[in-house]
Amino acid sequence: MRRSSGFTITELMLGLAIMGVLMALAAPSFRDQIRRSAASKVQEDLYADLILARSEAIARARSVTICPVANATAATLDCSTNTDHWNNGWIVITDTDENSALTDYAATDNRPDDEVIRVYINSSSDAVDIQPNGGSALRYNSRGFLEVGQQSFLFCDSISGFHEALVVAPGTGRVRYTDGATLTCS
């Protein structure tokens, strides 16, 4: 009689039980990694849009504003003065009259209409809290300089405690990352 090779049902069940325990131990740390990844993506997207706003201001020789929006999917987009709305998303707009709002000049003025350059919808708003330190909008003038003082953003994850900072340097408008280790999320 030939002996068959393979695993017994007991060996298979024991192997599955060990795999289940290992998966249960690995899942919480994997969840933190996903949240960190979402926070990093939002941070990188804001970094890229700040650079876009600055370069568009220089290229168009016009003021360009980046500001939070209350509802990034609304039919009419306007800047929000509520700094909590950075979590919803933001818009990059040309801002001819520097009022942080889209203005349609139509035939009443010789100035070009304000236009939306980019709309960002934050699909990770539950995973990351954007805490700005400064005004609710950033405006770059036609030379690429900020028209107000320094603006910084702290990206926080309340569950894992992960945080990083993104800073727009005063005057020059240059965007850079900082460690954020000395900062705390509120």
Sequence and secondary structure as in RCSB ss.txt:
>XXXX:A:sequence
MRRSSGFTITELMLGLAIMGVLMALAAPSFRDQIRRSAASKVQEDLYADLILARSEAIARARSVTICPVANATAA
TLDCSTNTDHWNNGWIVITDTDENSALTDYAATDNRPDDEVIRVYINSSSDAVDIQPNGGSALRYNSRGFLEVGQ
QSFLFCDSISGFHEALVVAPGTGRVRYTDGATLTCS
>XXXX:A:secstr
     S  HHHHHHHHHHHHHHHHHHHHHHHHHHHHHHHHHHHHHHHHHHHHHHHHHHHHTS EEEEE S TTSS
S    S GGGGGTEEEEEE TTSSSS    TTT SS    EEEEEE TTTTT EEEEES S EEE TTS BSSS 
EEEEEE TTT  EEEEEE TTT  EEEE  TT    
